[in-house]
């Protein structure tokens, strides 16, 4: 979808009439209208890029009141989604007949068809709506009372970002306390209260805490 926003130094009803005239001058087909807020329209593209098939792109104009008695006009042109089935059909037919004609180059032909399909989908969803909007834009900006609104720039990345605070680490045990516990365990082992294996396991756990 392609979108453009305009500041119009007119009241919403006047901006509605101006936008409608600009759309008609651009050769679009007007649809449902709700003065002074909404105009539906459609554009048809038919050239070598569409294979001489009608690619119909719906659009809308939204007129809203702005401060100081002015208005904003938002124009949107949607992709020719009905053309997707046609594009997919072309790709399928090309694969079937290409596989018969270029059997020894089947993989290469598949890549060629895939590239063509990718180009068609790019046209449907990006190029054709943008081209249509550019044609309307020339009519919209025919008056000095209309100016396009530039999209806001992306926020600048900070030059320096302080590192996030690290999580507090658990305090390490005192080495003297660990040594005392190990001596106590050795006494228990020597007295036969714990086995050598239990002593070694507990000693390893205590040493890890240092």
N, C-alpha and C positions, 0 to 999 in steps of 0.2 A: 504494500500500500504506500502511496505517495501522499504527503500532506504539506500544505502551505498555509501560513497564517498572515493576515494583512490587517494593518491599522487603517481605518477609513475615517476621514474627517467629515463624516455625515451622520445623520440620525439613523437608527436602525431601519426605518421604512425606506429612506433614501438609499442606504447601503444595499438593501434587499433589491431594489429596482436596478441599481448600478450593477450588482453582481449578476442578476438575471440577464441584463443586456450584454454583459461581457461574455457570459456563457454562450448565449445565442450567437454572438459575433465569432466565437471560437468554433462554431459548427457542431456543438453538442446537442443531443436530444433531451429536452427538458421533460421531467416527470412530475411527480406529485410536489405541490408547493404549499407551504404553510406560512404566509406572510405574517410578520416580517422576520421569521426565524429560520426557515428551512427550505431548501430547494434540492430536490433529487434530480439527477441527470444521468446520462450514459453517453459513452463515446465508443465509436466503432473504428477499429483499425483493420485495414485490409490492404496488404502489400506483399512484397516478396518474402518478408519475414514471417508472415502468417500463412504463406502458401496460398494466397488469394482466398483465404477463408476468413469470415467475419470474426474478429476477436472483440467481444463487447465488454467494456469495462464500466461498471456502475460507479457513480460518484455522488457526493453530497456537498452542499454548501450550508454552513451553519453561521447565522448572523446573531451576534450577541451585543448587548448594550455595553458601552465603555464610558469612563468618566468624561465629563465636559461635553455631554451630548454627542459623543462619537460612537463608533461601533468597531467591532472586530469581526472579520470574516475568516472562517476556517474552511478550506477546500480539501477534500479527500478524494482520491481516485483509487478504487479497489482493483485487484488483479482480475484478469479475464479467466475466472476459474473454470468456466465451461470449456475453455480451450485445452484444459489439462487432459481430458479424455481424448481429444483429437491428437494431442502431442504424444500421448501414450500409445495410441493406435498406430501412428506413423512409425514409432520405434519398434512396435511388435511386427508390423509388416516388413520393415527393413531387415529385422533379424531373420524372419522366415525366408524371405527371398534371397537375402544376402548369403544365408547358410547354404542355399541350393546353388547359387552362382559362384560363390567364392569358398567352396568347401575346404580347400587347402589353406585358406587364409581366414579361417573362422574366428580365431582369437583376435586378429587385427581388426576384422570387420566389427566384432563386438565392441571393441574400444572406440571405434569411429562412431558407431551408433550411440554408445553411452555418452560420448562427448557432445554429439548433436542434441541428445535429449537434455543434457545439463544446460546447454545454451538456450534451448527453448524454454525450460523452466525459469531460467534467469530472466529471459525476456518477459514471460508472463507475470512474474512476481516483482520485478524491479524496473526493467528498461521501459516497457510499454506504459505503465502507470506514470513513470517520471516524464516520459516524452509527452504524454497527454497533459500532465500538469504544467509543463513548460509552455505548451501552446496556449493554455488558459491564462497563464501568468502574464504573457505578453499583452493580453486584452485587459486583464485586471489592472495593470500598472500604466494604462494609457492616460490616466488622470494623475495630476500632481497631488490630489487628495488621498491617494492610496500609496501606502508603503508596506513592503514586506517586512515581517518580523523575523530577524535572524534567530536560529535556535540558540539557547543559552550554551556557553562554552562549558566543557566538562570541568569539574572542580580540579584545581591544581593539586598535585600530590605534595605533601609537606616535605620540605627539604630534609628535615631530620625528625625521625619518630623515636621517642625514647622507648627503650625496650620495656616490655611489660614486667611488672614486679614479679620477682621469682617467689615461688611458694616457700614459706618458712620450712627450714629443714629441722628434723628432730635433733635435739641435742645429743651429742655422742657421750657415751658413758665414760666415767673417769677411769683411767688406766689402772690406778692403784686399787680401785674397787674391784675391777675385773681380776687383777692378780690375786687379791684376797679370796675371791670366790673360787678361783681355780685351786688355790692352796686348800681351801675347805673341801672341795670335791676330791682332791688327792687324799686327804685324810679319810674321807668316807670310803674311798676305794681301798685304801690300805687296811681299813677296819673290816672290809668285806660287806659293807652296806650297799655298794653299787659295783657293777661289773666294770672291767676295763673298757668295754665297748660303750657303756653308758657314759663313762668318764670322758672318752674321746669325743663323743657326739656333743656333749654339753660344753666341753672346752672349746670346740670349734665354733659353736654358737656364740659363746662369750667373746671370743677373739674378733668375730665379725662386728661386734658393737664398738670396738675401739676406733 
